[in-house]
Amino acid sequence: MTVNDSGSSATRRAQSHVVGVALLLAITTISLGVLTAGVGTVVQSNAAAADANRVADTFVGLQPSKATGTERHRLAFSEGSLQVVERTVRVLDGDGVLASHHADALVFESGDRRVTFLAGAVIRGGTDAARLTERPPLSTADSLLVFGLPVLNASGTETVSGSGATRLTLETNTSHDRQPLGEGHYRVAVETSTPGAWEAYFATVGAETTRQEFDEDGVPSVVARFPGERTSYLVVHDTRLEVRR
């Protein structure tokens, strides 16, 4: 007796075709999902980078050392938060702390992007990869030492967060006070959560640095010592800051 298996072979081929199509559809769906997620991550990263660039430009434009009276600066970002963080800058001589000012820092964060305005400097990045992109108003020419210190009086300013188009106005009112310190050996201590960035900057102006914690709040200060005796001045750029929506 002859067995005709042409029907069962056709059935198996049809089943294999169906399974192949199903696998192809599954692979395509997974690939599209991965691609969509990847595109979304890139878009978010690019948006955060663009926000950080815009905020950094606004922070550079603040320039309290070059401003007097009232000024208004526009600040725009698509997503992130802006807050004032308590920070202190100290000037020291051989006997200890000569002057202490609550300079405060203006901090913007969006995703893994961070931009900080502190003591006239603009710092990009977090603790481990921060760098100064705008230097503070410090002059070390010849035997002269001028500590230019922008101080933000922004106490009471709440954290401002936004998702979507957020537009703020930074209103500043700046005055200046120049104090002669005389000739001597001086140091400056900047309280900061990004000490590496400040240490790298101070190295470029010939200062030796150490780290010290003055008030036991867990945030170190970078203490920069300038070589030799110098005729020194402290110029406080007192800036009253108000953040408006």
N, C-alpha and C positions, 0 to 999 in steps of 0.2 A: 504494500500500500504506500502511495506517495503522499507526503504531507506538504501542503501548499502554505508557505509561511510569508507570502508577499504581503498579505494584509497586516500581519503583526509587524513586519519591517517598516511599512509605511506609517504605522501608528507610532513606532519608536522614533522615526525621523520627525514626525510632527511634534511629539513631546519634546524632543531635543531642541527643535526650533523655538518652541514656546519658552523653554527654560533659558535658552540663549538670549532671547529678547528681554525676558524678565531681568536677567543678570545685567544686560547692557543698560536697561532703564535704571536699575539700582545704582550702578556705577556712575552713570551720568548725573543722577540726582545728588549723590554724595559729592561728586566733583564740583557741581554747581554750588552746593552748600559751602564747601571749603573755599571756593573762589569768592563767593559773596562775603563770607566772613573775613577773608583776607583783604578784600577791597574796602570793607567797612573799617577795618583796623587802620589801613593806610589813610583813609579819608579823615578819621578821627585824629591820627597823629599829625597829619598836615594842618588840620584846623588848629590843634593845640600849638603847633610851631608858629603858625601865623599870628595867633593871639599873643604868644610870648614876644614875638618880634614887635608887634604894635605897642604892647605895654612897655617894653624896654625903651623904645623910642620916646614914649611919653615921659618915662622916668628920667631919661637923659635931658629932656627939655625942661625939667623942673629947675635945675641949676640955681639953687638958693644963693650960691656965692656970687652970682652975677645979676641977681634980681633985687629990687627994692620996691616995697609997697605991694599992692594987690595984683595978682595975676591969675588967669584961669587956663587950665589945661584940660583938653578933652581926652578921655580914656574910653576905649571901646574894645570889647571882646565878645566872642560868641558863647563861650562857656568857661567857667572858672570862678575863682573867689579872690577877693582883695581884703586884706586885713592889716592892722597896725600891730606890731609886735614890740614889746618893751625891750629896749637895748640901751646900754650905757657906754659912753666913751669917756675915758679918763686921761688926764695929762699928769705925768709924774716927774718929780725931780729926785735928787739924792735922798731926800727925807721921806718920800712917800707920795701920796696922792695930793697933787697941787690943785686940780680942778676936776669936777665930775659933772657930767651933763647927761640927762636922759635924752639921748638922740632919737631913739625909736627907729624902727624899720618899717617900711611899706613893702608888703609881700604879696605877690600875685602867684597863684598856682592854678594850673590847668593840666589835668592828667599827671604825667611825669615831668611836666615843664614847670620851672620856678624862676621868678625874676624878683630881685630884692633891691630896694633903694635904701642905703644905709650910709650915713655920714658923708653924703655927696657921691658915693660910689654906686655903680649899678653892677650887680652880681647875677650872672646867669647860671642856673643849675642848682642841684641840691648839695648835700654835705660832701659826697664823695667825688663829685665831678664839677664843682663850681669854679668859675673864673670871673675875674673882674673885666667887664667890657667898657666901663667908664671909671676913670680914676677919681679919687677924692681930691679936693682942692688943697693939696699939701705942697709946700714949696721948700726945697732943700738947697737952694742955690748958694754957692760959696760957703761963707760962715754964718749964713742966715737960715733960720728955721721958722716957718710960718705954718701953724696948725689951723687950717681953715676947717671949721666944724659946723656943717648944717645940722640944725636941731629941729625935729618935727614936733610941734606941740599939737598932737592929735589925740589926746586922751579923750576917751568916751566914744571914739569912732568904732562902730560895730563892723563885723565882718559882712562884706557885701558879696553875695553869690548871684550868679546869673546863668541861665540856660536859654540859649537863643541870643538875639541881638541885645547886648547890654551896653548902655552908654552912660558914662559918669562924667562929672566935672570935678576936677581937683582945684579947689580955690586956695591960693596961698597968699599970706600977707607977711612979708619978710622985712626984718630990720637987722642991723649989724652992730656988733660990739667988739672993738679991738682992744685987747689987753696985753701990754708989754710984760714979758716974763723975765727979761734981763738976760744976762749971759750965764750959761751953765750947761750942765748935762741933762738932757730931757728924754723922756720916753712917752709914748702914747699907747693906750690900751683900748682896743676895740672889742666889745663884747659881740660875739657872732656865732651862729650855728654853722658857718662855712669858714672855719679857720684856715684851711689850706689855701683858699683863694687869696686871703689877706696876707698870709705868709709869703706867697709867691710875689705879690705886689710889693711888699716891703723890701724884699730881696733886690728888686730892680732899682730901688732908691738908696741902696747901701746900708739899710738898717738890719741889725741882728734881732731875731725874734725868739720869744719864749711864750709859753701858754700859762695862764694863771686864772683861777676862778676866784673872784672877789666877793661874791655875795651868796655862794652856795646854792645857786638855783639850777645847777647842771649845765649851764651855758658858759663855755670858756671865753676868756679874752685873749686876743693876740697882743702881746706886749712888744712893741718895736723900740729898740734902743738905737739912737743916732750917734755916730762916733764924734768925738771931739767936743770942745766947748763951742756953743753957738749962741748968738744973739737971737732970742726967740720971742714970738708973739702968738697969742691965741686969738683967733678971730671967730667969734660965734655968730653964725648966720641963723638967727632965730626966726623960724618959719611956722606960723600958725596955719595948720592945714584943716580944711573942711571938705569932706567927700559928699557930693550931692548927686542924686539921681536925676 
